[in-house]
Amino acid sequence: MKAYIHENELFPYYGVSLKPGYHESVADVPEETIRKWRKISALFHKSQTEIAGAVRAYEEKQAEIKHLRQCFTNPAPSRQDKAYILRKFSWEQIDTSLWEKDGRQVRLHEAYNECKREFDEQYPTGEVAV
């Protein structure tokens, strides 16, 4: 499921400390309330970090898909180009033109065509990947 994330600066953001120092306000509350506030603050920061990580991972995946799409547009890829793509799709080279994945051994051009077909099925041109 897609999560559409927007940045929103929460103002004011409050932090809670038990030590005097850099602060703007003081409140007299029970210790239990201070613990609750600190826990909520920590959960907020953890959530923000998770969201930022998810956004970063999504952007990296989109960049990788764009790069692979460009690689597949080459009408006459070299052996090195094909080998690069096959490794991206978890194929391992057995011999000069023999590759293996999931216990299957196939020739270089067959494995490349299979990768291209798999990529085209998974990410049709113009479609944004999730």
LINRA-V103195 format. One record per backbone hydrogen bond with DSSP energy under -1.0 kcal/mol. CO is the residue of the C=O (numbers start at 0). NH is the residue of the N-H. E is the energy in kcal/mol with one decimal. If there is no record, write none. Layout:
BEGIN
CO NH E
CO NH E
END
This chain:
BEGIN
29 33 -1.6
30 34 -2.3
31 35 -2.1
32 36 -2.7
33 37 -2.4
34 38 -2.3
35 39 -2.5
36 40 -2.5
37 41 -2.5
38 42 -2.4
39 43 -2.3
40 44 -2.3
41 45 -2.4
42 46 -2.6
43 47 -2.4
44 48 -2.2
45 49 -2.4
46 50 -2.6
47 51 -2.4
48 52 -2.3
49 53 -2.4
50 54 -2.4
51 55 -2.3
52 56 -2.5
53 57 -2.2
54 58 -2.4
55 59 -2.3
56 60 -2.3
57 61 -2.4
58 62 -2.1
59 63 -2.2
60 64 -2.4
61 65 -2.4
62 66 -2.3
63 67 -2.7
64 68 -2.6
65 69 -2.0
66 70 -2.2
67 71 -2.5
70 73 -1.1
77 81 -2.5
78 82 -2.6
79 83 -2.4
80 84 -2.0
81 85 -2.8
82 86 -2.2
83 87 -1.5
84 88 -1.3
85 90 -2.6
86 89 -1.6
91 99 -3.0
96 107 -1.8
97 93 -3.2
97 94 -1.8
98 105 -2.7
99 91 -2.7
100 103 -2.2
103 100 -2.0
105 98 -3.1
106 110 -2.5
107 111 -2.6
108 112 -2.3
109 113 -2.1
110 114 -2.4
111 115 -2.6
112 116 -2.5
113 117 -2.6
114 118 -2.8
115 119 -2.7
116 120 -2.1
117 121 -2.2
118 122 -3.1
123 126 -2.3
END
